[in-house]
Amino acid sequence: MAYDVIVLGSGPGGYVAAIRASQLGFKTAIIEKESLGGICLNWGCIPTKALLKSAQVNEDIKHAKDYGLEASGTVDFGAVIKRSRGVADKMSKGVTFLMKKNKIDVIMGFGKLKAKGKLEVTAADGSKQTVEGKHIIIATGARSRELPNLKIDGKKIIGYREALALPKAPQKLIVVGSGAIGVEFAYFYNSMGSKVTVVEFLPRIVPVEDEEISKELEKIYKKMGIEVMTSSEVTKVDTSGTGVKATVKSQSGETTLEADIVLSAVGISANIEGIGLEELGIKTDKGKVVVDQFYKTNVEGFYSIGDCAPGQALAHVASKEAVICVESIAHKENKYKHAPQPLDYGNVPGCTYCSPEIASAGLTEKQARDAGYEVKVGKFPLSVSGKAIGAGHPEGFVKVIFDAKYGEWLGTHMIGYNVTEVIVQTVTARKLETTYQEVLDSIHPHPTISENIREAIEVAYGEAIHL
């Protein structure tokens, strides 16, 4: 079978690439070894959000009296997991529909690059077939990263995949790592009744975020009853007993934590092994495939996008890379009249869906100052936001950073109710090179969370009305 475009992997990078290729007139195939939609739809972004929604509803029930209501609830953990898996299954079936709608051939099996324009696909039954394509896009995604002293066994030491489908909530859970995956699961299992301890090697949790965001989340988590250990490292794990004993080294010395399960959330590793990169001489660096700004590898006809490419390992980044990659191919072949713009990795929104949510885009305050900017910083607390107070979630704040000289919007960092829904305002404004005055001249609806961005800008420029 010969195709114009073959995509290896069907996550949010792969299936988007396949659909866009088909839309642009390419005969397209997609190769997937497990489930359409990849990790994101089946074992990542989507099912975790379903779990977190259950946790949020549970928290609202616990505080029903605060809303003037009488309610009581009991956690049915099995039903919570079942709902999450159902949501994931529905989304995966949606991708199957999109493949049929766009006349994309789906080939199930493990794909390996064999030669220029050729892939070998091994099906579950061991049978093999060769598929040919002029352009081959590698979108094989990533998996849980393993530390040498924290090997995942799937039972007592687990990764995010096992955390999505445990048969029951552990009484005690240790979460190693406090990036998005770590803090989201920490919130979920705390809500489900587990005693949760978060262990972070770096000096603060959610370390990629602005320092004030980290401090706020740690304060809120401790109030929830989640224990947070920063500047700490799990050096040894003993799984010989009924539970787990983890030796944690911190600045104050060593301590032993006991738990039912340890969740390793220390990042991800790209799935680039065993797919034929070395045989074809495709360059890799630091566990990622080396690409140019349009995702071409050093070998003609091969491309790489998503978690196995160097950009941020985020679903929305993979999807945008997919579109840019395919449109660049189409433009060169006169199938598309617009040359795509390279992706600005400095203006990518980051979202963490714990409660309260975290959302950010652009430079942190420290990054801006380190880059030599003279900055104006505005911070507006949600404790005086009508929408946040009315929703019963007044914790958190909005923080904006502007260049004092030209009024350029350098960054926004938010923690609070529904903030992931409004970060796109910053991304769009920065893309359009909007100044602070243009944002203040734009009417923001009231009461909303989005208006608090305007309020923070007013603070930065000494024009605050509500503070």
Buried (B, 14 or more C-beta within 10 A) or exposed (E): EEBBBBBBBBBBBBBBBBBBBBBBEBBBBBBBBBBBBBBBBBBBBBBBBBBBBBBBEBBBBEEEEEEEEEEEEEBEBEEBBEBBBEBBBEBBBBBBEBBEEBEBBBBBBBBBBBEEBBBBBBEEEEEEEEBBBBBBBBBBBBBBBBBEEBEBEEEBBBBBBBBBBBEEBBEBBBBBBBBBBBBBBBBBBBBBEBBBBBBBBBEBBBBBBBBBBBBBBBEBBEEEEBBBBBBBBBEEBEBEEEBBBBBBBEEEEEEEBEBBBBBBBBBBBBBBEEBBBEEBEBEBEEBBBBBEEBBBBEBEBBBBBBBBBBBBBBBBBBBBBBBBBBBBBBBEBEBBEEEBEEBEEEBBBBBBBBBBBBBBBBBBBEBBBEEEBEBBBBBBBBEEBBBBBEBEBBBBBBBBBBBEEEBBBBBBBBBBBBBBBBBEBBBEBBEEEBBBEEBBEEEBEEBBBBBBBBBBBBBBBEEBEEE
